[in-house]
Amino acid sequence: MPQDESRRISRRAALAASAGTAAVVALGGTAAMAETAKKGALKGKRVLVGIGEFSEGMETYYMVYRLKEEGVVPVVAAAAVKRLQMVVHDFDPAYSNYTEKLGYVIQTDVAYKDVKPAEYDALLIPGGRGPEEMRQYPEVLAITRYFLDKDLPLGAMCHGPQVVYAAGSVKGRRMTGTYGVRADIEMAGAKFVDEPVVVDGRLVTSRGWPDLPDFMPKFLEVLAG
């Protein structure tokens, strides 16, 4: 078996294993988040959660609920205000790629054309196939570029970095994401780091939903800071 294929399968197996223990890890992760976030520093902050059709449901709802638990106001943005269909991405050893099926729906709060970036303290971009759609909208790229240029907290998970490097320069930065976008991240000039969460200044990136208990505490730290 070629070395690259072996590494890819090994990483998929590791993600599947971490998915199996996600509930246990999340319990410890929740306590860690409460400790790392500065008490009262997050209450009242507003975070834009940018999604598209078929964004990953667990990533989206986990982010939204964790923000609410810390007193942060999450505002879910999409191309239109409506009930938006999300998906479930999972790992099955029978397949060489992740599987996908329909998941929960979520009510979006604001359309991208109506977003005023200055009204928000941070931007979060869950993964799934949503980012592929999102980066086609000039408004989304302008919103994301605002947070990059202003050096404001910006979190992207899984396929979320697709929006980040489409919106502005990431040359020389350290990033991660789902392994499928590694080549894109590197072609954009960033260094790909295969870790659960990578913090580069106020840019926080992560590989996918099994890493949520690692990602959210770091994002909340950056937001609190």
HELIX and SHEET records of a PDB file:
HELIX    1   1 GLN A    3  GLY A   20  1                                  18    
HELIX    2   2 ALA A   22  THR A   36  1                                  15    
HELIX    3   3 GLY A   57  GLU A   69  1                                  13    
HELIX    4   4 TYR A  112  ASP A  114  5                                   3    
HELIX    5   5 PRO A  117  GLU A  119  5                                   3    
HELIX    6   6 GLY A  130  MET A  134  1                                   5    
HELIX    7   7 PRO A  138  ASP A  149  1                                  12    
HELIX    8   8 PRO A  161  ALA A  167  1                                   7    
HELIX    9   9 TYR A  179  VAL A  181  5                                   3    
HELIX   10  10 ARG A  182  MET A  187  1                                   6    
HELIX   11  11 TRP A  209  ASP A  211  5                                   3    
HELIX   12  12 LEU A  212  ALA A  224  1                                  13    
SHEET    1   A 7 VAL A 110  ALA A 111  0                                        
SHEET    2   A 7 VAL A  73  ALA A  78  1                                        
SHEET    3   A 7 ARG A  46  GLY A  50  1                                        
SHEET    4   A 7 ALA A 122  ILE A 125  1                                        
SHEET    5   A 7 LEU A 154  MET A 157  1                                        
SHEET    6   A 7 LEU A 203  SER A 206  1                                        
SHEET    7   A 7 VAL A 197  ASP A 200 -1                                        
SHEET    1   B 2 ARG A  83  ASP A  90  0                                        
SHEET    2   B 2 THR A  99  GLN A 107 -1                                        
SHEET    1   C 2 ARG A 174  MET A 175  0                                        
SHEET    2   C 2 LYS A 191  PHE A 192  1                                        
END                                                                             
